[in-house]
Amino acid sequence: MSDDLNMPTDAGTHSTGHRSLDRALRQIIPPPSVPPDFRSKMMTMIQSDVSDLETRRCELKAQHQREVERLQSNYVQLRRDSLAAVIATTFTMGICASLLGPWLYDQVGSDVSLAMPLVAAVIGMAAGASVWIERFGRAARP
Amino acid sequence: MQAASPVRSDPAPSDAAVRDADIQAALRAGQTAEAFSALVDRYEAKVFRLCMAMLRDSTLAQDIAQDVFLRVWRFLAHYDARIGAFSTWIFAIARNQCLSALNKPHGCEVSLDESEVWQQVTQIPVPSATNDAASLVWLRSLVDTLPSTYRTTLTLYYFEECSVAEVASLLGVPEGTVKIHLHRARNMLRQTLKQHGMADFALWS
């Protein structure tokens, strides 16, 4: 059994001394036995860990649900806001057109059919440009 | 003209992989609890002994060994056989947990360099040559003052019923390294015994 203990150079020189020291070492280093409550303690730890995981999973699920509901509500709100903006813009443009129409007709005469869309296009481009300027400004800010 | 190259085949599974094939099969069948139970049956003693050899404290070793199996339980379902045998994986977790425990500020291990070790050894009272029990206690003290690598290897060697292969597997080192460490540990012990006039090994019989 001390074959493993000795280096190859020791082969064949298994003196009584080697064996005696080996025996003494074996005597002072006995293999420890696993404590009897090792398994039960471990299973308790694992069960506690599993219940912790279960609790965390429930918490995360609830948090996920809340996030989904919040996003859904934001999405619905956005759609409502967009619809309201489109309706408001349409009515405003209609009112503007009905008010400005006669004045424009006085100014440009029969070319009013060309002037009206041009004015609408200029207003639209100005609105678009203001939005983009605001976006670039926001992006440039640290 | 070149000779036809031999057909490449998958490497043969290791002994450990063959031994744990039943656990692998249980895992593949989705029976994680059964696989874990089999793993604990097979490795709890070894893991505990490894922790004892590295930490030299029964309570701490028990805590760390339990923590090792808790980690094994957590990750068992995601275990990938391609990374190695179960034993390699579990022993690596155990070694890392032990090293983490030793590196904590109030760990039980006191790291000494070799000069300090030998200084400590020379301060141990030498027993009378005729008193066997005292001699064994003294020898135990000598083992405790060996550098930690040699001490752990030597301790595991006797824990594992003198199997170099088992010690190598537990420590994750080649068998040759284990043999060298055992040889050096034994030489250090022998030198100290000689220095104190205890070289007569008949004393230890």
Contacts between the chains, C-beta under 8 A, distances in Angstrom:
chain1	res1	chain2	res2	distance
A	1	B	162	5.0
A	2	B	162	7.5
A	4	B	157	7.4
A	4	B	162	5.7
A	4	B	163	7.0
A	4	B	164	4.2
A	4	B	179	7.0
A	4	B	182	7.4
A	5	B	157	7.1
A	5	B	162	6.9
A	5	B	182	5.4
A	5	B	183	7.7
A	5	B	186	6.6
A	6	B	183	7.1
A	7	B	179	6.1
A	7	B	180	7.4
A	7	B	183	4.4
A	10	B	183	7.7
A	15	B	201	7.6
A	16	B	201	6.5
A	16	B	202	7.2
A	16	B	205	7.5
A	17	B	199	7.9
A	17	B	201	3.3
A	17	B	202	7.8
A	18	B	201	7.4
A	20	B	201	4.0
A	20	B	202	6.6
A	20	B	203	7.7
A	20	B	204	4.2
A	20	B	205	4.4
A	21	B	186	7.2
A	21	B	189	7.1
A	21	B	190	7.2
A	21	B	193	7.9
A	21	B	201	5.5
A	21	B	204	5.6
A	23	B	204	6.7
A	23	B	205	6.7
A	24	B	135	7.8
A	24	B	136	6.3
A	24	B	139	5.8
A	24	B	204	3.8
A	24	B	205	8.0
A	25	B	139	7.3
A	25	B	143	7.3
A	25	B	154	7.2
A	25	B	158	5.9
A	26	B	158	5.4
A	26	B	162	7.7
A	27	B	136	6.3
A	28	B	136	5.3
A	28	B	137	8.0
A	28	B	139	5.7
A	28	B	140	4.5
A	28	B	143	6.9
A	29	B	140	7.9
A	29	B	143	7.0
A	29	B	154	7.4
A	29	B	155	5.5
A	29	B	158	3.9
A	29	B	159	6.9
A	30	B	158	7.6
A	31	B	49	6.2
A	31	B	158	7.2
A	31	B	159	4.5
A	31	B	160	7.5
A	31	B	161	7.3
A	32	B	48	6.9
A	32	B	49	6.2
A	32	B	52	5.0
A	32	B	58	7.0
A	32	B	61	7.9
A	32	B	159	7.1
A	33	B	45	7.8
A	34	B	44	5.7
A	34	B	45	5.3
A	34	B	48	4.9
A	35	B	58	7.5
A	35	B	62	5.6
A	38	B	44	6.6
A	38	B	48	7.0
A	38	B	62	6.1
A	38	B	65	7.1
A	38	B	66	7.1
A	39	B	40	7.0
A	39	B	44	7.2
A	41	B	62	7.6
A	41	B	66	6.0
A	42	B	40	7.4
A	42	B	66	4.6
A	42	B	69	5.4
A	42	B	70	7.3
A	45	B	66	5.6
A	45	B	67	8.0
A	45	B	70	5.5
A	46	B	69	7.6
A	46	B	70	6.0
A	46	B	73	5.3
A	49	B	70	6.0
A	49	B	73	7.4
A	49	B	74	7.2
